[in-house]
Amino acid sequence: MTDAHRAAADTNATGASVVFRFELGRADWTDAFRGVGRMRGPKGRLKALYVPVLIGAAAWLLADSPWAGLTVFVGGVLGLFARTRALAARQTRTGAALGAWTVTVADTDEGVRLSCTDMETRRGWGSFGGYVETVDGFVLLTPAPYLLVVHYLPKRALGLDGVKGVRAVLSRRLPHRGAPAPRH
């Protein structure tokens, strides 16, 4: 485990903040996007099929062969599965230049402080719409109705006490979205 992945988790005496350091990789972003997908449930997954169905129907109606519409539909559905990996790869490439992050999750109005070598940002709790807990991390989301990924906090950078501390702060400050994650 490198220094960037090693937990620097500190919890103060009241448990009001957790500080940790990590570097995000492709597996982290894949987990984040899949967690949001699971949060949306079967109805949300069916909505994702609207575009391939419409394009497949148009190709079927406009083409001389019915196989053309089926081919376009199957290609569109397979593209949906590749989308998560493509988004994760893009996030990894974009964030690689920033290096390791130091994150402070505070149970105060300050919210979450994210810093790396070139920048620092603070986000108050009002700028988040909730969170999703996956097996491997916590996904912070934008406010409804969009609920997009704002940031991913990997559990591997925390220890057991750090995971419990972050979970406690997030559950007090933000609505939990989706089904509870399995605990380990």
N, C-alpha and C positions, 0 to 999 in steps of 0.2 A: 504494500500500500504506500503510495507516495505521500509527500507532505501535503499536497493539494487535497488528497482524499482523506487524510488523517483527521480525525475529529479533534476540533479545538473547542469542544462544547463546554461552555461554562454556564452554570445556572446560579443566579444569585440566591441569597438566603431565602427570599420570599418566592422564588420560582417565577419572578416577573419577566425574565428575559432569558433567551437562549442564543448564544453566539456560536457559529460554526463556519468552517471554511471547506470549500469543495470546488471541483471543476466539473462542468456538465459535459457529458458525452452523448453520442447518438442514442444509446440505450435509454438514457434518462429522458430525452425528448420523446422517444417512441412510447415510453411508459406514460408520459404526460398526455400525449394525444390519444392514446388508447383509453386512459382513464376518463377523459372527457367524453369519448365515444360511448363508453359503458354508462356514464352518467345520463346520457340522453336517452338510453333505453331502446327497446324495439321500435317504438314509434319514431324516434329520431333517426334510426337506421333506415326505416322505410322511406322517410322523407329524402334521404340521400339517393334513393333509386329514381326519384322523379325525373331528373335530367337524362340518365341513360334510357329510361322508358320512352320519354318524349322523342329523343333523338333516334332511338331504334324504330319507333313507330313511324316517324317521318321518313326514315330511310326505307322502311318496308313499303310505305305507300308510294314513294317516288321512284323506287328502283324496279327494274324488270324482274328481279328474282327475289323471292321471299327470304332467301338465305342472306341477302345483304342486310336486311333489318335485324335479323338474329345475330349476325356477326358484329354489327355496330353495338347492339345491346350488350352482348357478352364482353366486348372490348371495354365498354363503359363501366360495367360492373367490376371487371378485373382492375380497371384503373382506380376504382374506389379503394381497393385493397392496397394498391401501390402508393396511394396518396399519403398515408400515415408515414411510411418510410421516407418518402420524398420530403415531406414537411420536416421530419426529424433530422434528415441529412442537411437540409438548408439551415435550420436553427443551429446545428452543430458548427457548420462552416462559418456562419455569421458571428457566433459567440466565441469561436476559437481564439480570435485575436485579443479578446478581453482577458483570457486566462482564468485564474482561480478567483472565486468570489468569496467574500466574507459577508455573512448575513447575520443580522441581529433581529430576532423576532421578539418584540417587547409587548408586554401586557399593559401598555400605556397608550395614550392617544397618538404617540409617535408612530406606531404601527411597525412596518418592516423597513429596515435599512439594508440596502444592497450596495456593496462597494467592491471594486476591483482596482487594478493598478491605475487605470485611466479615468475612472469616473466613480461617482457616488450618487445614489438616489434614495430618497425616503418616500414611502407611500403610506399615507394614513389609512386606517381601516375602512374609511368611507369610499376609497377608490377601488376596493375589491368587492366582488359580488358573491363571494363564497369560496369554498375550497372543496377539493375532492381528495380523498386519501386512497392511494393505491398500495399495493404490497410493498413497493420500493420507494415511495415518496409522497409528498404533499404537492398538489397542483393548485396554485392560487389563480382565481378566475376574475375576469372583468365583470362589472355589474350586468344584470339581466337587461335586455332579453338575449344578448349575444353569448355570454359566458365563455369567452375565449381564454386561452392560456396566457397569464401574465408572467408567471415564473414557476419554476419547479424546484422544490427543496428535497434533495435525496436523503433518505433515511440512513444510507451507508455512512454519511458524514457525521452522524449524530451518535451516539450510543443509546442504550436502552433508556437511560434517564432523559437524554436529550429528546428522543422521540416522544416520550410521555410529556415532556415539557412543552414541545411545539404543539402536540395534539391538544393539550389543555388550553394553551393560549388561543389557538385557532378556534376551538369549539366555544370559547367564551366570547370571542370577537366577531366571528363570521358564521354564516349559515353553512351547514354541511350539505353538499349536493350529492345525490346518488346514493347507492347502497354502501353500507360500511365496508371498509377493506378488511380482509382477513388479518388478524393480529399474529405476530410472531415475536 
